Amino acid sequence: MGKALIIGAGGVASVTVHKCCQNPDVFEEICIASRTKSKCDALKEKLDGGRTKISTAQLDADNVDEIIALINEFKPDVVINLALPYQDLTIMDACLATKVHYVDTANYEPLDTAKFEYKWQWAYREKFKEAGITALLGSGFDPGVTGVFSAYALKHHFDEIHYIDILDANAGDHGHHFATNFNPEINIREITSKGRYFEDGKFVETEPMEIKRVYNFPEIGEKDMYLLYHEELESLAVNIKGIKRIRFFMTFSEKYLTHLKVLENVGMTSIEPINFEGKEIVPIQFLKVILPDPASLGPRTKGKTNIGCIFKGIKDGKEKTYYLYNVCDHQECYKEVGSQAISYTTGVPAMIGAMMIITKKWNKAGVYNIEEFDPDPFMEGLNKWGLPWKESFNPDMVE
Ligand SMILES: NC(=O)c1ccc[n+]([C@@H]2O[C@H](COP(=O)([O-])OP(=O)(O)OC[C@H]3O[C@@H](n4cnc5c(N)ncnc54)[C@H](OP(=O)(O)O)[C@@H]3O)[C@@H](O)[C@H]2O)c1
C-alpha cells in the first residue's frame, strides 16, 4: 500500500521498523536512514526476508538538501522522524519541498536551549496546508497515545473534560546503578528543567521535582511520582476545550534521583560547552557516552510500565471520572522486538500514526497534534499492534 522513510536507527526506530515489518499490507517498503549507517544495516539484516522490502541509507538529518535528495530517490508516502527533536525542522522543510507527509514523536527543541515548545512547528501550519500534506506531531506514547486517550475520552465519555492528570510509571529494573530509558541527553534535559502545569488558562511554574505525589498504579503498585512539564500539556491546553487543569507526573525512584542530583551538582548535566584538554565538549553529551546505551537495557529490564490519563469532567450534567491506561511488560517487549518497554511504547504508536496517514484514515492537510484527529481507528490500532488499553470508571484520583 505504501512506503515509509524512517529517519533514525536508535531504540525507538528499531521498534517502529519491527512493527512496520509486521504490517506489510500497509508498509510495503521502508527505508531506514540515519547518521550511523551500520545501525540501519543491522536492523535490515535482522528483519530482511519478510514481505516488507527494506533499504538503508546514510543521512545527516541536519542537512535539508541531503534529506530532500533521499526523499526524491526513495519516494516515500510518509517520513517518520525518529531521530532527535533537534532535527524536526530540517525534516519538515524537506517534507515541504518534496510534498511528503511527516510524522514525529517529540517537538522541536533548539540544541543550545533546553526549552521545547510547539511554536516552531506550529509556524508551519499554513505551508503544510498549502502543500496539501499532513504533519502529525507527537505520535509516541507521551506525547501521542496520551493525546489520543484525551480525544477518545472527550468523544465517548464526556461532554466537557475539566481535569486531566497524565501518569507515566515505569516499574522496570535494569540492574544498573543509573541509566536512562531513552536518549539520556533528551531525558535528562527534560527532567532537570523546571516543572510546569496548566491551570485556569495559564501555565504555573514549579522548581524541578518540587511537587511529589504517591499513586497506587494498577498492576504496578504504589510509586512516588513527580510533576514535570511535558510537551503535550501545551497542545492539550489548546485542543481540549473547557479544560481547567492538566498535569503530568512521572515516577522516579529515590536511587535515580540521588544519582541525578549528584550529576547535576557537579555540572555533568550542563548543556554549556566546556574546554577539556584543548577540545570543546558539552558535559551532558559526554555523560551520554559513559551511561549505558538505552538500546542495551532490553535484555536486562524486568517489570512493567503503566502510562495513562485520569479524566474528570461532566457527562449529562453529572460529574464523572475515567482512567485510560496501558500496561506494558519490559520482558514481553524484549521477546517480541528485542527492546524494552520505553522504546516499545513509543515505537508502536509511531508506526500506527504513519499507518493512519498511509491508509488515509487521517487525511487533512496542515500541521496537527494527534488529539486533533478521530481517535477511534488509532485506539483500534493500539489493541491490535501490542499496546492494548484498559479503562476504569472509578479510579483513585491524584490529590
Ligand atoms: N513521545 C514519546 O513517548 C517518546 C518517548 C521516548 C522517546 N521519544 C523520542 O524518540 C526519539 C528517538 O529516541 P531514541 O531513544 O530512539 O533515541 P536514540 O536511541 O538516541 O536514537 C536516535 C537516532 O537518531 C539518529 N540521529 C541523531 N542525530 C541525527 C542526525 N543529525 N542525522 C541522522 N540521524 C541522527 C541517531 O544516530 P546515531 O546512531 O549516529 O547516534 C540515532 O540512531 C527522540 O526524539 C525522543 O525524544 C519520544
PDBQT file of the ligand as one rigid body, heavy atoms in Angstrom, charges set to zero:
ROOT
HETATM    1  N1  LIG A 401       6.700  10.589  22.564  1.00  0.00    +0.000 N 
HETATM    2  C1  LIG A 401       7.281   9.689  23.324  1.00  0.00    +0.000 C 
HETATM    3  O1  LIG A 401       6.607   8.956  24.041  1.00  0.00    +0.000 OA
HETATM    4  C2  LIG A 401       8.754   9.483  23.277  1.00  0.00    +0.000 A 
HETATM    5  C3  LIG A 401       9.353   8.618  24.209  1.00  0.00    +0.000 A 
HETATM    6  C4  LIG A 401      10.724   8.347  24.090  1.00  0.00    +0.000 A 
HETATM    7  C5  LIG A 401      11.469   8.966  23.087  1.00  0.00    +0.000 A 
HETATM    8  N2  LIG A 401      10.874   9.839  22.220  1.00  0.00    +0.000 N 
HETATM    9  C6  LIG A 401      11.637  10.488  21.139  1.00  0.00    +0.000 C 
HETATM   10  O2  LIG A 401      12.023   9.495  20.197  1.00  0.00    +0.000 OA
HETATM   11  C7  LIG A 401      13.186   9.945  19.514  1.00  0.00    +0.000 C 
HETATM   12  C8  LIG A 401      14.188   8.809  19.418  1.00  0.00    +0.000 C 
HETATM   13  O3  LIG A 401      14.574   8.397  20.719  1.00  0.00    +0.000 OA
HETATM   14  P1  LIG A 401      15.583   7.158  20.925  1.00  0.00    +0.000 P 
HETATM   15  O4  LIG A 401      15.518   6.783  22.358  1.00  0.00    +0.000 OA
HETATM   16  O5  LIG A 401      15.368   6.164  19.862  1.00  0.00    +0.000 OA
HETATM   17  O6  LIG A 401      16.981   7.919  20.684  1.00  0.00    +0.000 OA
HETATM   18  P2  LIG A 401      18.369   7.261  20.222  1.00  0.00    +0.000 P 
HETATM   19  O7  LIG A 401      18.404   5.816  20.628  1.00  0.00    +0.000 OA
HETATM   20  O8  LIG A 401      19.425   8.186  20.688  1.00  0.00    +0.000 OA
HETATM   21  O9  LIG A 401      18.257   7.302  18.624  1.00  0.00    +0.000 OA
HETATM   22  C9  LIG A 401      18.348   8.479  17.899  1.00  0.00    +0.000 C 
HETATM   23  C10 LIG A 401      18.747   8.121  16.491  1.00  0.00    +0.000 C 
HETATM   24  O10 LIG A 401      18.778   9.310  15.702  1.00  0.00    +0.000 OA
HETATM   25  C11 LIG A 401      19.992   9.344  15.000  1.00  0.00    +0.000 C 
HETATM   26  N3  LIG A 401      20.404  10.737  14.744  1.00  0.00    +0.000 N 
HETATM   27  C12 LIG A 401      20.736  11.692  15.656  1.00  0.00    +0.000 A 
HETATM   28  N4  LIG A 401      21.082  12.808  15.025  1.00  0.00    +0.000 NA
HETATM   29  C13 LIG A 401      20.982  12.561  13.695  1.00  0.00    +0.000 A 
HETATM   30  C14 LIG A 401      21.233  13.314  12.529  1.00  0.00    +0.000 A 
HETATM   31  N5  LIG A 401      21.643  14.586  12.590  1.00  0.00    +0.000 N 
HETATM   32  N6  LIG A 401      21.023  12.739  11.334  1.00  0.00    +0.000 NA
HETATM   33  C15 LIG A 401      20.603  11.460  11.241  1.00  0.00    +0.000 A 
HETATM   34  N7  LIG A 401      20.355  10.698  12.309  1.00  0.00    +0.000 NA
HETATM   35  C16 LIG A 401      20.549  11.236  13.526  1.00  0.00    +0.000 A 
HETATM   36  C17 LIG A 401      20.971   8.664  15.902  1.00  0.00    +0.000 C 
HETATM   37  O11 LIG A 401      22.101   8.317  15.155  1.00  0.00    +0.000 OA
HETATM   38  P3  LIG A 401      23.453   7.751  15.849  1.00  0.00    +0.000 P 
HETATM   39  O12 LIG A 401      23.160   6.308  15.988  1.00  0.00    +0.000 OA
HETATM   40  O13 LIG A 401      24.523   8.065  14.898  1.00  0.00    +0.000 OA
HETATM   41  O14 LIG A 401      23.586   8.469  17.180  1.00  0.00    +0.000 OA
HETATM   42  C18 LIG A 401      20.133   7.504  16.407  1.00  0.00    +0.000 C 
HETATM   43  O15 LIG A 401      20.103   6.438  15.503  1.00  0.00    +0.000 OA
HETATM   44  C19 LIG A 401      13.693  11.173  20.284  1.00  0.00    +0.000 C 
HETATM   45  O16 LIG A 401      13.291  12.328  19.583  1.00  0.00    +0.000 OA
HETATM   46  C20 LIG A 401      12.955  11.092  21.597  1.00  0.00    +0.000 C 
HETATM   47  O17 LIG A 401      12.739  12.379  22.155  1.00  0.00    +0.000 OA
HETATM   48  C21 LIG A 401       9.522  10.094  22.291  1.00  0.00    +0.000 A 
ENDROOT
TORSDOF 0
